[in-house]
Amino acid sequence: MSIKTINVPNTTTTSVEKSTSNTWSNWAGNVQCSPEGIFYPKNEEEVQQLILTAANSAKHIRVVGSGHSFSKLIQTDSLIVSLDRMSGIIDLDKKQKIATVWAGTKLKDLGELLFEQGLAQENLGDIDVQSIAGATGTGTHGTGMQFGNLSTQITAFTIVTGTGEIIHCTKDSNSDLFNAGCISLGALGIITRIQLRLRTSYKLEYVSKKSTLEATLADLEKYNRENRNFEFYWMPYTNKIQHRFSNETDEPVKDNKIKKYFNQVILENTTFKFLCTIGTWFKSSFIRINKIIGTLVNEDRKINYSHRVYASLRRVKFKEMEYNIPLKHFPEVMRRVDALVRQEKHRVFFPVECRFVKGDDLWLSPAYQRDSAYMAFHVYYKTPHNPYFTDIEKLMMEYDGRPHWGKMHTRTAKNLCTTYPKWDDFQAIRKSCDPHGVFLNPYLKQVFGV
Ligand SMILES: Cc1cc2nc3c(=O)[nH]c(=O)nc-3n(C[C@H](O)[C@H](O)[C@H](O)COP(=O)(O)OP(=O)(O)OC[C@H]3O[C@@H](n4cnc5c(N)ncnc54)[C@H](O)[C@@H]3O)c2cc1C
């Protein structure tokens, strides 16, 4: 399996840069912990050194990207490792449109670095602050039926396993590890390098329009077919929808800074935060708030380079659960969500985001072997997420729903193993890569049934 191993210097973890802070929290603030230390290796030797030291002293490691997951993936009282010092492009083949990047590279930096070289990622999600390893490690996705989630852009990666072995794999060499590792929740080892399939840089014309739920469901197939990227937001308790289309264009950049500031900062963040605060104070106001948000949907059009169009500003904190369901069930599930929220009077005043993604072959991908719809449910971070999330999760499970790995859910090995055909193969790879359980934490033990 191994194509490259290196000698480990006989030193302790203290030679690796360590943060003075011993507290850690994710972006939403719903996951917190007090690790023994947060370490910042600068190269693969230091990564290997950290892993072997942890293994020899029965400690655990959770590797963090930007801490933007809502699930308890990083929570540990042992060691956290961040690859923030391992960032940037290592190697670029412009002709083949392939780049190898350090796994700690943030998507925003990557977008600009690639743009300087006339290249871009084919698709992205709606923020760009994640690290490339963190985003791909949970199957982060955007929207568009021609595209799989971000992990499907990976053509090779290098991983340091729980035994300190450095393994390079591609679809053709170490293919099982490749298919398991592209979405592996940091459970197989620390990925240090990722090779990505790219394309020539391109501009997108983004258009936002108002619509209604029934009109959207009636024409869903057409919207997905006729647009490169189509998604929509639905305001609960209303029939109101915001459509968001992006299509390639050769027209010049048109992205007015003042309009952008008004839409992104004032409307989508400041006004929205104000409404969320009202919703927290006045518990019975949630239906009215949804109706107000529904009327605030802005019709918009802009043109810019792709990496600048995908990314949105998210200043209002929230908690999120997101489910993947087979595309064919989407209209029925959407109608049932509408009915469920009204029937149970769930106190929610955050839009539901619906996106569409091509199926893939990565073992733990929620889109494994099925074209999919993703439905994302949010609540303001200061308001309770249950019973809303509990009821939604039950509904999603009726349709063979698979949770987004970076979002909140209550699933465990017992019911996950039935929806992932390659579940047992993944567990076998996990055991061989991490026989001592260095990368396990309580959350992963529950998810994997260890
Ligand atoms: C505001 C907001 C918007 C979001 N938008 C979207 C969206 O549009 N689409 C979507 O699908 N998701 C979205 N997400 C979810 C987010 O993309 C995922 O949770 C993603 O995993 C976060 O990336 P990160 O770099 O913060 O990783 P972290 O949350 O820090 O880590 C995620 C996982 O990756 C593992 N990992 C990190 N680095 C490595 C490494 N070097 N080697 C091995 N494993 C590693 C970690 O151990 C962990 O299991 C959003 C989240 C937020 C908060």
The ligand as a MOL file (V3000), in Angstrom:
LIG
                    3D

  0  0  0     0  0            999 V3000
M  V30 BEGIN CTAB
M  V30 COUNTS 53 58 0 0 0
M  V30 BEGIN ATOM
M  V30 1 C -21.9530 29.2480 7.3920 0
M  V30 2 C -21.7660 27.8770 6.8410 0
M  V30 3 C -22.0540 27.6250 5.5030 0
M  V30 4 C -21.9030 26.3340 4.9740 0
M  V30 5 N -22.1950 26.1150 3.6570 0
M  V30 6 C -22.1260 24.8660 3.1560 0
M  V30 7 C -22.4650 24.5780 1.8050 0
M  V30 8 O -22.7830 25.4770 1.0310 0
M  V30 9 N -22.4300 23.2900 1.3970 0
M  V30 10 C -22.0890 22.2690 2.2310 0
M  V30 11 O -22.1150 21.1160 1.8160 0
M  V30 12 N -21.6900 22.5090 3.4900 0
M  V30 13 C -21.7080 23.7820 3.9640 0
M  V30 14 N -21.3110 24.0200 5.2520 0
M  V30 15 C -20.7260 22.9110 6.0110 0
M  V30 16 C -19.2010 22.9070 5.8350 0
M  V30 17 O -18.8200 23.0400 4.4860 0
M  V30 18 C -18.6370 21.5610 6.3420 0
M  V30 19 O -19.0300 21.3300 7.6410 0
M  V30 20 C -17.1080 21.5180 6.1940 0
M  V30 21 O -16.6750 20.2550 6.5960 0
M  V30 22 C -16.4070 22.5600 7.0230 0
M  V30 23 O -15.0710 22.6630 6.6180 0
M  V30 24 P -13.9500 23.0240 7.6700 0
M  V30 25 O -12.7010 23.3270 6.9400 0
M  V30 26 O -14.4570 24.0200 8.6250 0
M  V30 27 O -13.7710 21.5940 8.3760 0
M  V30 28 P -13.9480 21.1770 9.9140 0
M  V30 29 O -15.3570 21.4170 10.3020 0
M  V30 30 O -12.9020 21.8070 10.7120 0
M  V30 31 O -13.6830 19.6180 9.7630 0
M  V30 32 C -14.5650 18.8180 9.0390 0
M  V30 33 C -14.0570 17.3860 8.9870 0
M  V30 34 O -12.9090 17.3160 8.1360 0
M  V30 35 C -11.8600 16.6610 8.8250 0
M  V30 36 N -10.5820 17.2140 8.3750 0
M  V30 37 C -10.1970 18.5070 8.3730 0
M  V30 38 N -8.9310 18.6100 7.9120 0
M  V30 39 C -8.5120 17.3690 7.6340 0
M  V30 40 C -7.2960 16.7970 7.1560 0
M  V30 41 N -6.2420 17.5640 6.8620 0
M  V30 42 N -7.2190 15.4640 7.0000 0
M  V30 43 C -8.2800 14.6590 7.2970 0
M  V30 44 N -9.4490 15.1350 7.7550 0
M  V30 45 C -9.5640 16.4680 7.9080 0
M  V30 46 C -12.1260 16.9630 10.2940 0
M  V30 47 O -11.4870 16.0270 11.1400 0
M  V30 48 C -13.6300 16.8490 10.3440 0
M  V30 49 O -14.0210 15.5090 10.4800 0
M  V30 50 C -21.4380 25.2800 5.8090 0
M  V30 51 C -21.1170 25.5490 7.1550 0
M  V30 52 C -21.2780 26.8290 7.6690 0
M  V30 53 C -20.9450 27.0840 9.1050 0
M  V30 END ATOM
M  V30 BEGIN BOND
M  V30 1 1 1 2
M  V30 2 1 2 3
M  V30 3 2 2 52
M  V30 4 2 3 4
M  V30 5 1 4 5
M  V30 6 1 4 50
M  V30 7 2 5 6
M  V30 8 1 6 7
M  V30 9 1 6 13
M  V30 10 2 7 8
M  V30 11 1 7 9
M  V30 12 1 9 10
M  V30 13 2 10 11
M  V30 14 1 10 12
M  V30 15 2 12 13
M  V30 16 1 13 14
M  V30 17 1 14 15
M  V30 18 1 14 50
M  V30 19 1 15 16
M  V30 20 1 16 17
M  V30 21 1 16 18
M  V30 22 1 18 19
M  V30 23 1 18 20
M  V30 24 1 20 21
M  V30 25 1 20 22
M  V30 26 1 22 23
M  V30 27 1 23 24
M  V30 28 2 24 25
M  V30 29 1 24 26
M  V30 30 1 24 27
M  V30 31 1 27 28
M  V30 32 2 28 29
M  V30 33 1 28 30
M  V30 34 1 28 31
M  V30 35 1 31 32
M  V30 36 1 32 33
M  V30 37 1 33 34
M  V30 38 1 33 48
M  V30 39 1 34 35
M  V30 40 1 35 36
M  V30 41 1 35 46
M  V30 42 1 36 37
M  V30 43 1 36 45
M  V30 44 2 37 38
M  V30 45 1 38 39
M  V30 46 1 39 40
M  V30 47 2 39 45
M  V30 48 1 40 41
M  V30 49 2 40 42
M  V30 50 1 42 43
M  V30 51 2 43 44
M  V30 52 1 44 45
M  V30 53 1 46 47
M  V30 54 1 46 48
M  V30 55 1 48 49
M  V30 56 2 50 51
M  V30 57 1 51 52
M  V30 58 1 52 53
M  V30 END BOND
M  V30 END CTAB
M  END
